[in-house]
Amino acid sequence: MTRQFLGVAALVGLVTIAGTQGVNADGTAAPTLRPAADMTVVTPPEELTEAVRAVFPESYSQFMTVRYERQDAGTGRKPEIWPKDTSFLVPAAAYAASIEDELAARVADLITRVLRPGDAHCESVDVADPEDYGWMAWPDKRVRKIAVTFNVAC
């Protein structure tokens, strides 16, 4: 998925149509979607996925998900769109070799890259059991899914 379409997929529930950009399959102009005018996206999808890839370089970029939520949190600021959670796949062998022992430190690094200093969060991490994915481009098809929930303003 390209960065443009990744951003559209992640923010589809919180957008308004504004102008046109791109081309549909039938040659007509495709609408450009962006957050509503009163919203600020704290960490755009492309920045969040780049942060995941920087902290977990073993991860596969396919099937990575990012979800967002609108937060007011009584801060006195305008409502903002915050990352709610992200999930990604890593080779099971790489997880056992290096990630498992470093998971807490890596998640802490991810949090500092994704959230602003001083913002309240109570992150949680879930690591699924190994499973086989038949994605032909991967050298190691046995993967583990890591899901990080940011729990902003907890």
C-alpha positions in Angstrom: 0.0 0.0 0.0 1.4 3.4 -0.9 1.8 6.1 1.7 -1.1 8.1 0.2 -3.5 5.2 0.4 -2.2 4.1 3.8 -3.1 7.5 5.2 -6.5 7.3 3.5 -7.2 3.9 4.9 -6.2 4.9 8.5 -8.3 8.1 8.6 -11.3 7.0 6.6 -13.7 7.4 9.5 -12.5 10.9 10.4 -12.3 12.8 7.2 -14.1 15.2 4.9 -13.8 15.4 1.1 -11.7 18.3 0.0 -10.8 18.8 -3.7 -9.6 16.1 -6.0 -6.3 14.3 -6.4 -5.4 11.0 -8.1 -7.3 9.1 -10.7 -9.9 6.3 -10.3 -9.7 3.2 -12.5 -12.2 4.6 -14.9 -10.1 7.8 -15.4 -12.2 10.1 -13.3 -10.6 12.3 -10.6 -10.5 10.6 -7.2 -11.5 12.6 -4.1 -8.8 13.6 -1.7 -9.6 12.8 1.9 -8.2 14.7 4.8 -9.0 15.2 8.5 -11.8 17.7 9.3 -10.7 21.3 9.7 -10.9 21.2 13.5 -8.7 18.1 13.8 -5.0 17.7 14.2 -3.4 14.3 13.5 -0.8 13.9 16.2 1.2 11.3 14.4 0.2 10.7 10.7 0.1 7.1 9.5 3.2 7.3 7.4 5.2 8.6 10.4 3.9 5.9 12.7 4.7 3.1 10.3 8.2 4.5 9.7 8.6 4.6 13.5 7.6 0.9 13.8 10.0 0.0 11.0 12.8 2.0 12.7 12.2 0.3 16.1 11.4 -3.1 14.7 13.5 -3.4 11.5 12.7 -7.2 11.4 9.0 -6.5 10.9 7.3 -7.0 7.6 5.7 -4.0 6.1 2.7 -6.0 4.6 -0.4 -6.3 6.8 0.7 -3.6 9.2 -2.3 -1.8 10.7 -2.8 1.6 12.3 -6.0 2.8 14.0 -6.8 6.2 15.3 -9.3 7.8 17.7 -10.5 11.3 18.4 -9.3 12.7 21.7 -10.2 15.8 23.7 -8.9 14.6 27.0 -9.8 17.9 28.7 -6.5 19.5 27.7 -8.0 22.7 26.5 -6.6 22.1 23.1 -8.7 21.5 20.0 -9.7 17.9 19.6 -7.0 15.8 18.1 -6.7 12.5 16.3 -4.3 10.2 18.2 -3.0 6.8 17.3 -5.1 4.2 19.1 -3.1 1.1 18.2 -0.8 -0.5 15.7 -0.1 -4.1 14.8 2.6 -5.7 12.7 4.1 -9.1 11.9 7.7 -10.2 12.7 9.3 -13.5 11.8 8.9 -15.9 14.7 12.6 -16.8 14.6 13.6 -13.1 14.8 11.3 -12.6 17.7 12.8 -15.5 19.7 16.4 -14.4 18.8 16.3 -10.8 19.7 12.9 -9.0 20.1 11.6 -11.1 23.0 14.3 -9.9 25.4 14.2 -6.3 24.2 10.4 -5.9 23.8 9.9 -3.5 26.7 12.8 -1.3 25.6 11.7 -1.3 22.0 8.1 -0.4 22.9 9.3 2.4 25.1 11.4 3.7 22.1 8.3 3.4 19.9 6.2 5.4 22.4 8.8 8.3 22.4 8.8 8.4 18.6 5.0 8.3 18.3 3.6 10.4 21.2 4.6 13.9 22.4 6.6 14.3 25.6 4.3 14.7 28.6 1.2 13.2 27.0 -0.4 10.6 29.3 -0.4 7.0 28.0 -0.8 3.5 29.5 0.4 1.4 26.6 -0.2 -2.4 26.4 1.5 -4.9 24.2 0.1 -8.3 23.0 2.2 -10.8 21.2 0.3 -13.6 19.4 1.4 -17.2 19.1 3.4 -18.1 16.0 1.4 -18.8 12.9 2.1 -19.4 9.2 1.3 -16.8 6.6 1.6 -17.7 2.9 3.0 -14.4 1.7 5.3 -15.3 -1.1 7.7 -12.3 -0.7 8.7 -13.3 2.9 11.7 -15.5 3.4 10.3 -16.7 6.8 6.6 -17.3 6.6 6.2 -18.3 10.3 5.3 -15.0 12.0 4.2 -13.5 15.3 1.8 -10.5 15.5 2.8 -7.7 17.8 0.0 -5.3 18.8 0.7 -2.1 20.7 -2.2 -0.2 22.1 -1.2 3.3 23.1 -4.1 4.1 25.5 -3.6 7.9 25.2 -5.1 10.0 28.0 -5.6 7.1 30.3 
